[in-house]
Amino acid sequence: MLRSLPRSVTGPLSIGILIAWAATMAVLVKRSYVEASSTNLATDLARYGASAEWRGIYYRGEKIGFTVRQIEQKDDGFELQEDGRLQMSLLGAITPARIRTTARVDREFALKSFDFLLDPGTGPTEIRGTLTGLDLALTITTPAGQTSEVRRLDAPPMLSLNLGRRLASAGLTVGARYSWMMFDPATLRNAPVIVQVGKRELVRSSSENVGTISVPAFRVEMEFSGLHTTAWITDTGEVLNEQSPMGLVTRRETASTARRMYATVRTDLLAGSAIVPEMKQRIDEPRSVRRLRMRFTGADLSALDLQGVAQSAAGNVVETVDPRALRAGPAEAGVERYLAPEPYLESDDPAIVAEAERALQRITGTRERAERLVRHVNGLIEKKPTVSLPSAREVLRTKVGDCNEHTALYVALARASGIPSRIAAGLTFVHGAFYYHAWPEVYLDEGSGRGYWLPVDPTLNQFPADATHVRLARGGLDKQTVILPLLGRMRIEVLDLELAPNATPILIGRPPADMAPLAVPLPQRNPSGCWFSPPDPRPPRQRPGTPAPGRGAPRR
């Protein structure tokens, strides 16, 4: 359910981006990848010499990974190399990932080109970029294929990988303030980073040659995509220590100490990011919620996309209503743009087009086609842990994933079918808490100049989605970065809750009088960290409220 994968693993702010995105989109992989990766690990790290810088990564005091970095001088500048391994726990599942970044810079450490790789064990995603002036030529390669494009940037970019060296080159003096553009190869986003240089402090640091010593370093405060990070950087640009408010710390270590990983990771990142609301009335079954009014505190909501599609906001008060009550209004202008392919939403790919045609055979009517795609994607994707930049074409190849993969594939299939669709990300309520989640919004054109957007959820097999879905952002990874500063800070108070008139509370310790299975199956957690509902084992004629065949009853 829940993940912005980073530009690099250890550059300033990149660890924070990675972890926050992991908590946002449920980045998970198979345990077998961890057990089988030792050979690949040794091969990948063989390129690092004695001068390489090693760092351990810790979350709330528990080690979750390491990184290694080195710089090689070239004729026309430098090549910066970095490899990282992470092993996190999300809802009890171990989540490893391998990330590699190589950046080529000139003698002033201005970016010329880069290679970025994310390997979840199901096949790597590689992103290559070459900068000519302000034109960035990008090539994205996955096992399912390759796409290329050229983007015009507003300003010359850099990667977080070379931020420390760029600072050293510009001048690390107390009180200095810099504003640069930093490019994230994972989200394909070029955004400003604000850097403030503070006073020098002594920082404990370890290396192979001298052991543990105190090293003078500048305290540097950085702000990127709403995330605040503090780093301690030496005169030569070496990052000794880095901290984020989310409890994430990286620190310089010897190679042997950095590579020493715990057998298990006990601190659950996803559970730690869940928001338990203050509420007087319980929500036993989210599908029974008709209206939900909440007050959000502890975080700035100004950058969030809170208005529209069964949702409204006034200040810090957000209200959602059951999307089943939505009705068509005057057609929205410009929805055609949600039919076009995008990076990771390859709706024009022949395999995507063929899958959409296969799913919608003999189905007519926009609403019926949109619902069929929900059922199709839910049944097609095996609920297994994945770590990926969610390419719809790659999801179709592997047919495994979590909420992010379900959403990417649905949106691509809908667009390939001529149904405008877009990505929504935010919160949904499961078993007493709000968890970060992603789902699609689909536009239903009813003709005669009327239509409306409808939230749906192929992960939970809901058409439409229930009223506890609270949207915070719309769009791909570059748009969803507004969620990251909320992690660990947002608080929710439920001010008003309206349930369906026939809603029946689930009473713990008091079985129903007839001892039959509950009419509403309880959501369960699968290894991917997403939430789904098991099918009701009884025949349709035994289920209360089941409509006639072919009506497509919404179910959880």
N, C-alpha and C positions, 0 to 999 in steps of 0.2 A: 504494500500500500504505500509505502511511504517513500523518494530519493532525489545540488548541482554537482555532478561528478566533475573532478577538478581539472584544471590545466595541468597541474603537476601535484605530486603528493606533498612535497615539503616546502615549496616556495611559500613566501608569506601569504597567508589567508587561504591557500589551496587546501590544506588539511581541514580547515573549518568548513569550506564549501563542500568537500567530499562527505564529511560526517553528517552535516546538516541535510544534505540531499539524500544520504542513505536513510536517515530517520524520516525523511519526507516521503520517499517512494519505496520503501522496503527492499533495499538492495540485498539480495540473497544469492548464495550459490551452494552447490552440492558439497557435502563434507568430503566426498571422494576426491574433489579437486585439491583440497588441502593435502590429503594424504598422498596424492600422486604428483604433487608439484615439486618435490625436492630436486629431481633431476633438472627440470626446467629452471629452477631457482639457481642452481649452481652454474648453469650455462649462462644465464642472464647476467649474473653478478661477476663473471670472470673478467669482464672488461675493466673493472675498477681496480686501480693500483693503490699503492701505499699512501698516496696523498689524498685519497677520497675521504669525504666527510660523511660520517654515519650518524643517524639520529634515531632514537626510539620515540614511538608515538604512544601516548597514554590518554586514557579517558577515565576521568574520576579516579585516578591513581592506579588503574589497571592497564597493563600493556596490551595494545591492540595491533601493533605493527611497527615497521621500521622503514627508513629510507636511506639511500646512499646517493651521493652526488659528487661529480668531479668536473673540472674544467680543463680542456685541452686547447692549447694555442694553435691556431691555423695561420696560413699566410695572410689572410685578409681579415682576421679577427679571432674569435674564439668559438668553441663548441661546448655547450653545457649539456651534460648528461645526467639523468636522474632515473632511478628505479625505486619502486616502493611496493611493499606488501602490507595489506591490512587484513585483520581477522577480527570481525565484530560479532556480537551476539544480538540478534533481533528476534524477539518473541521466542527465544529458546533455540533458534537455528544459528549455526555458525556461518558467517558470511565473509569468505575470503575474496580478495581481489588483487590482481597484479596490474600495475600501472607503470608505463614508461614514457618519458618525455625527453626529447633531444631538441635543443634550440641552437641555431646558428646566428651569431650576432657579429656586428662590426667591432672595431676597436673602442668605440664609445658605448658598447653594449646595446646598441639599437638593433631590434629584431630584423632578421633577413628571411629566415625560414624556420619551420619546426616540423617535428613528427610527434604524434601523440598516439599511444596505444592503451586500450583497456581490454583486458582478457578475463572474461568471467568463467572460462573453462568450457563454454559451448562454442567458442570461436572468437577471435579477437576483432575488435573494431579499431581501425587505424584511420587517423585523420592527418593529412599532410597539407601544409600551407606554405606558399611562397609569396613574399611581399615585393611588389614592384611599385614604388611610390606609395599611393594609398589604395592600390588595387591588390586584393588578397585572393590568390587562386587557391581554391580548396578542392581536395579529393578525399572522399569518404569511402573506405573499402571495408566490406564485411564479407563473410563467407557466401552471402547471398548475391553479392554483386558490388558494383562501384558506381558512384555518382560524382560529378564535378560541377563546380560553379565558380564564378568570380564575383567577389563582393567589393563594393566601394566603401572604404572606411572613412569616418569623419576626421580621424586624427591618426598619426602613426602609433601602432600598438607595441606592447611588450608582453611577455609572459611573466607570470609570477616567479618562474624559475630563475630569472635574472634580475629580480627586483633588488636584491641585496647588493649585487655588483653595480647596478645602475645607481643606487644610492651612493655607494662609495665613489663612483666616478663623478657624480654631481657635487658631492661634498657633504660629508656627515658633520654638520656643525649644529650646536645646540640652538634651538629655535627655528631651524630651517623648515620650510613647508613646501611640499611639492604636490602637484596634481598631474598625473599621467593617465593615459588610457591603457587598460590592461585587457588583453584578449584571452577569452576562455575557449580553448579548442573543443571542450566537451559540449558547451552550450552554444558555441559559435557566436558569442556575444562580446562586443568591445565596449567596455564601461569604465568610468573614471575610478581611480584609486587615489585617495587623499592620504598623504604621508606627513606626519609631524615628528620631527626629531627632537628628543628630549635629552636630559643630562646623561652623563656617563655613570655607569654603575659597575660593580664587580659581580661577575656571574660565574658560578661553578661550572666547569666544563671538563670533559674527559677526552683523551686521545691516546692512540697506541704508543706514541713516543714519550710523552711526559706524564701520563696518568691523569689524575684529577687535580686541577689547579684553578685559581681564581683569575679570570680574564676580564679586562676592562672592555665594556661594550656600551653602545648608545641604546637607550630605551626609545623605541620607535613605535608610535601609535599609528595604526592604519585602519582606514574605512573603505570597504568595497562591498557594493550591493547590499548596503545596510548592515553588514557584519563588521564588528569592531574587533581588532586583533592587536595584541601587544607583542613585540619581538625585541630581542636584544641582539644588535648587529655590530660586528667589529669594524674597525677602520677599513679593513680590506673587503668588507661586504659579506663576511661569513655570519650566518644566522646561528647563534648559539642556543637560543631558547625562544619558544613561541607559545603564547597562551590565548585562549578564547574564553568568553564568558560561559560557554556551554560545558566547560570542564575539560576541554581538550588541551593537551600539552605536548609539545615536541621538544626534545633536548639532545644536545650533542653527546654522543657516547662512543666507546670503542666499538670496533667492528664485531667482536665476539659478543659484547653485551647487547648491542643493537639487534643482532640476529637471534638472540635468545628469546623465544616466544613461550608463552604459557601454554600448557596442554589444553586448557579450556578457558573461555572468556565468560566470566560470570555476570558482569555488568551489562544489562540489557539496554541497548541504546534506544530501541523503539518504545519499550515500556516507559523509559525515562522521559520520552518526548510526548507521551499521551497527556491529555488535559482532562482531569477529573473535575467536572463542573460542580458548583454549588447549586443545589436544587432541592425543593421541598417535596416534589412529586417524582416518583420513579418512572423511568422509561424501560418497560420490560420488553416491548417489541417495537422497534423503530417504525415498522410498517404501519402501526396504529396511530402514529403522530399526525395530526391534522394541521397544527400550527405550533411554532416554537419561537419564543421571543427571548433574546439573550443579551446580556451586557458584557462586552469585551473590555478588559483592562490590562494594564501592564505592558502594552506595546502600541506603537504608532500604526494606526489603520489607514492613514491617508493614501498610501500607495496601493491598497488592495482593491480588487474588483468586486464590490459587494452588491451592486445594484442590478436588478433584473433577473428574469427567469426564476420565478417562484421565490424571490428573495428581495428584501429591501433593507435599507440602512438609514438611520438618522443619528449622526454623531457616532457614539460607540455602541449603539443598540442596533442589533441585527435581528430581523424577523424572517423566518422561512415558513412557507405553506406547502401543503401536500401538492406536488405537481399534477396529481390526477385532477385537480380542480382548474388547471390552466385551460383557457379557451383561445381560439384564434382571434387575432386582431388585424389591423391593417398590415399588409406585407412590409417587411423590413427591407430597406434599400441596401444593396451591396452584399447580400448574402452569397453572391456568386464567388466571392473571393475564398469562401470556405469549401470550394470544390477543387481548388488548385493543389497540386503536389507541393510539399515542403521537405526540407531536410528531415529525414527519419519518418516522414509520412508520404511514402512513395506510391501515391494513389494511381499514377500512370504506369506503374510497373506491370508488365504482362501477367505475371503470376498473381498479383493483387487483383487485377481486373478479372482474370479467370476464376479466382476464388469467389469474388463477389457474384459473378454470374451463376456459379454453382450453388451458392447459398440461397439465391433468390429465384430459383427456377419456379415458375408458375405462381409467384407471389405478386399481386398487384396492389396498388394503393401505397402512398408514401408511408403512412403510419404502420401498416402491416409489414412493409419491407424493413423499416427501421427496427421494429420489434424482432423480426426474424433474424436480423444481424446480431442483436443482443444474444438470443438463444444460440446462434451459430458460433459466435466467438467464445461464449461461456463453455460450450461443449467441445470446441476445437482445441483450446489451450489447456494443456496439462498443468495443474497447479504445482509447480516445482520451483525451488529457489533459483533466481537468476540475478546476475549483476550485468547490466548492459546499458548502453545508450540506446533507448528503445526504438529501434528501426522496425517499422511495420513489416518490411520485406524480410528482415531477419527473424522476427517473431513467427511469420508464416513458415519459415524454413524449419525452425526448431520446435515450434508449437509448444513451448513451455514459457512460463513467466508469471509475473505477479500483476498488480493493478496497473502499473505503468504499461506493461506489454499488452494487456487486454485493451486498454484505452487507445494506444497507438494503432493497433490492428483494426479496431472498430472504426476509428476515424478515417483511416485509409480506405477501408472497404466501403464505407458510406459514401465517401467522395467519389470513389470509382463507380458507384451506382447512381450518381447524380443527386445524392442527398447531402446538402451542406451539413458539415459537422465540424466541431472544434473540441479542444481539450479543456477541461476544467480541473482545477486542483484546489484542495481545501481540507475539510474535516468531515468525518462521518462518525456517528455514535455507535459504539459496539460495547456491550457488557459493562456499562457504567462509566465509560470514558469516551472522549473524542480523540480519534486517531487521524493522522494525516493520510490523505487518500487522493486518488485521481479517478476521473470518470469522464465520459463524453457528454456534450450537449449537441442535439441534432435538431435541424430546422424542418418542421413539418409544414409543407405548402399545401393548403387546402383549396387552392384555386380561387378564382374571382377576386384576386388581389388580397387574399387573407392567408395568414400563417402564423406560426409561433415556434419559439425554441423550447425544447423539452430535455431535461436532464435524464440520462439513462445510465445504467451501471451493468456492463457485461460481466464484471468480476463477481458481483453479488447476484447476477441473473435477474436484475430488476428492470422492469419497463412499466412506468418510469421509475426513477430513483426515489427513495423515500425522503421524507421531509427533514431528516436529520443531516442531509448533505448540505454543508455550509461552504459555498464557494468563496475562495480567497483570491484566486488568480485564474486567468484564461490564457491559453496558448502553450507553446512548447517550453523547453527547459530554460530558454533565455527569459521568458516572462515569469516563470515560476520562482525565480530567485527572490522575489519580494516576500516569499514565505519564510525564507531562512532566518531573518532577524527575529521572527516570532518564537522560534524554538526555545523552550525553557523559560519564556517570559510571559506568554499570554495566559490570562485567567478568564474563565467564563462563569457567569452567574445566570442561571435560568430564571427569568422574570415571570414568564407565563408559559404554560404548557396545556395544549388542548388535544385530547385523545379522541379517537373514534367512539361514538356512543356505545358500541358493542365491545369495546376493548376489555379484555379479561386479564387482570394481573396474574403474573406467574408467582405462585406461592411456594417458597422454598420450605421443604419439610412437610408439606401438606398435599398429598397426591389428589388428583381429581377424583370425584366420587365414583365415576364409572371405571377408574383405573386404566382407561384407554390411553393411547399415545396422545400427547398434546396436539391440538389442531394446528398450532404454529410451531414449526421446527426451529429449534434454537440454532443461532449461528455457531459455526465451529471454525477453528483456525487450522489452516493447512500449513505445511512447512514453508510456504512462500511468505508467510507473514500476512497475506491478505485474508479477508474474512469471507466465508461463503456459507450457504445453507444447504444441508443435506436434503435430498428429495423426500417428500412425504411418502412413507411406504404404503399407505392405504390407497385403494383404487379411487379414481376421481369422484365416483358417486358417493363415497363415504366422507369426503372432505367438506366441512362447512363452508358455504359461500362459493363453491366451485362453479364457474359459469359453464354454459354449454360448450361442447367441443368446438374448437376453432376460434373461440373468442379471445384466447391469449391472455389468461388472467395474470396480472402481476403477481409475482411470488418472490419470496426471499430465499 
